[in-house]
Amino acid sequence: MKTEKDGRPVWTKKDLLGLEYLSREEIALILYTAESFKEVTTRQIKKVPALRGKTVINLFYEPSTRTRTSFELAAKRLSADVINVAIEASSVRKGETLIDTGRNIEALKIDIIVVRHNTSGAPNILSRAVKSSVVNAGDGWHEHPTQALLDMFTLKSKLGRIEGLNVSIIGDIAHSRVARSNIWGLTKMGANVTVCAPKMLIPDKIEDMGVKVTTDIDEALEKADAINVLRMQFERDGALAFPSKLEYFKQYGVTAERLKKCKKDIVVMHPGPINRGVEMSSEVADGANSVILEQVTNGIAVRMAALYLVSNARGKEI
């Protein structure tokens, strides 16, 4: 990673495709930049001119509430022009490929494409086809980098650090891009990560990513400083792992009773949407340890940082 003469890091990548591809220093730079943008969200006029004259396209091939809205607000608070492409009413329905869609959008002289796609690797393919910056807003089962970044930003805000923390990720690990991005990010930043799920929902050789694996939720909770509870994706293969949502909740749901055995200041996170009574009880989701709504708020600052950095990359690396 390049640095200024005074040693400060300089962002050089034109894209943000995943945390697997970032160094510890690059992740730290995004989190540091987000700190300054968080202050903007507290002002009466929540806007700065950092991306004035730039155009951001939100290209979402999958449904989204939090992520798309968060990216839209982030771009607007940086004074960029924002266009949301409605895929269901676009030429994609006529058979247009992702690359053709991206190149035609780029021909409109835009600057950043924020893309969510149901195919793993789609943002990487798009980034090689266009000169505009590409930001991954979630691709298949691969990565969701800005979600992991906002999770880490929230952890650091609440606990003052990331290095040395014990973080347990609980739920549908196999189908979760959030889990993968969090694992890459947290381990690079020095956290100790445990993943917990039914055996069928733990990917083979996930230990190679530097995590501890357990199927016992009480073990995952015992020494955790923070837990990140994932949505159980029954619409995928989750139904094969458990016959019912109630059965899953009994064995893996985070309840107030289970939290009583944890550290008193344990941080409870969830990327949303929450299935109450499946992954966690309402008492936990709305309880004193929950930072779920803070995650949503922090997502704006983190995405402001991501858009700002890729737009102003020095000597952009493709």
Secondary structure as the mmCIF struct_conf table of DSSP 4:
data_model
#
loop_
_struct_conf.conf_type_id
_struct_conf.id
_struct_conf.beg_label_comp_id
_struct_conf.beg_label_asym_id
_struct_conf.beg_label_seq_id
_struct_conf.end_label_comp_id
_struct_conf.end_label_asym_id
_struct_conf.end_label_seq_id
STRN STRN1 THR A 3 THR A 3
TURN_TY1_P TURN_TY1_P1 LYS A 5 ASP A 6
BEND BEND1 GLY A 7 GLY A 7
STRN STRN2 PRO A 9 PRO A 9
STRN STRN3 LYS A 13 LYS A 13
BEND BEND2 LYS A 14 LYS A 14
STRN STRN4 LEU A 16 LEU A 16
HELX_RH_3T_P HELX_RH_3T_P1 LEU A 19 TYR A 21
HELX_RH_AL_P HELX_RH_AL_P1 ARG A 24 VAL A 40
TURN_TY1_P TURN_TY1_P2 THR A 41 THR A 42
BEND BEND3 ARG A 43 ILE A 45
TURN_TY1_P TURN_TY1_P3 ALA A 50 GLY A 53
STRN STRN5 THR A 55 PHE A 60
BEND BEND4 TYR A 61 GLU A 62
BEND BEND5 THR A 65 THR A 65
HELX_RH_AL_P HELX_RH_AL_P2 ARG A 66 ARG A 77
TURN_TY1_P TURN_TY1_P4 LEU A 78 SER A 79
STRN STRN6 ASP A 81 ALA A 86
HELX_RH_3T_P HELX_RH_3T_P2 ILE A 87 ALA A 89
BEND BEND6 SER A 90 SER A 90
HELX_RH_3T_P HELX_RH_3T_P3 SER A 91 LYS A 94
TURN_TY1_P TURN_TY1_P5 GLY A 95 GLY A 95
HELX_RH_AL_P HELX_RH_AL_P3 LEU A 98 GLU A 106
TURN_TY1_P TURN_TY1_P6 ALA A 107 LEU A 108
STRN STRN7 ILE A 112 HIS A 117
BEND BEND7 ASN A 118 THR A 119
TURN_TY1_P TURN_TY1_P7 SER A 120 GLY A 121
HELX_RH_AL_P HELX_RH_AL_P4 ALA A 122 ALA A 129
BEND BEND8 LYS A 131 SER A 132
STRN STRN8 SER A 133 ASP A 139
TURN_TY1_P TURN_TY1_P8 GLY A 140 HIS A 142
STRN STRN9 GLU A 143 GLU A 143
HELX_RH_AL_P HELX_RH_AL_P5 PRO A 145 LEU A 159
BEND BEND9 GLY A 160 GLY A 160
BEND BEND10 ILE A 162 ILE A 162
TURN_TY1_P TURN_TY1_P9 GLU A 163 GLY A 164
STRN STRN10 ASN A 166 ILE A 170
BEND BEND11 GLY A 171 GLY A 171
TURN_TY1_P TURN_TY1_P10 ALA A 174 HIS A 175
HELX_RH_AL_P HELX_RH_AL_P6 ARG A 177 LYS A 188
TURN_TY1_P TURN_TY1_P11 MET A 189 GLY A 190
STRN STRN11 ASN A 192 CYS A 196
HELX_RH_3T_P HELX_RH_3T_P4 LYS A 199 LEU A 201
BEND BEND12 ILE A 202 ILE A 202
TURN_TY1_P TURN_TY1_P12 ASP A 204 LYS A 205
HELX_RH_3T_P HELX_RH_3T_P5 ILE A 206 MET A 209
TURN_TY1_P TURN_TY1_P13 GLY A 210 GLY A 210
STRN STRN12 LYS A 212 THR A 214
BEND BEND13 THR A 215 THR A 215
HELX_RH_AL_P HELX_RH_AL_P7 ILE A 217 GLU A 222
TURN_TY1_P TURN_TY1_P14 LYS A 223 LYS A 223
BEND BEND14 ASP A 225 ASP A 225
STRN STRN13 ALA A 226 VAL A 229
HELX_LH_PP_P HELX_LH_PP_P1 LEU A 230 MET A 232
HELX_RH_PI_P HELX_RH_PI_P1 PHE A 234 GLY A 238
HELX_RH_AL_P HELX_RH_AL_P8 ALA A 239 ALA A 241
BEND BEND15 PRO A 243 PRO A 243
HELX_RH_AL_P HELX_RH_AL_P9 LYS A 245 TYR A 252
STRN STRN14 VAL A 254 VAL A 254
HELX_RH_AL_P HELX_RH_AL_P10 ALA A 256 LEU A 259
TURN_TY1_P TURN_TY1_P15 LYS A 260 LYS A 261
BEND BEND16 CYS A 262 CYS A 262
TURN_TY1_P TURN_TY1_P16 LYS A 264 ASP A 265
STRN STRN15 VAL A 267 MET A 269
BEND BEND17 GLY A 272 GLY A 272
STRN STRN16 ARG A 276 ARG A 276
TURN_TY1_P TURN_TY1_P17 GLY A 277 GLU A 279
STRN STRN17 MET A 280 MET A 280
HELX_RH_AL_P HELX_RH_AL_P11 SER A 282 ALA A 285
TURN_TY1_P TURN_TY1_P18 ASP A 286 ASP A 286
BEND BEND18 GLY A 287 GLY A 287
TURN_TY1_P TURN_TY1_P19 ALA A 288 ASN A 289
STRN STRN18 SER A 290 SER A 290
HELX_RH_AL_P HELX_RH_AL_P12 ILE A 292 SER A 311
TURN_TY1_P TURN_TY1_P20 ASN A 312 ASN A 312
TURN_TY1_P TURN_TY1_P21 ARG A 314 GLY A 315
STRN STRN19 GLU A 317 GLU A 317
#
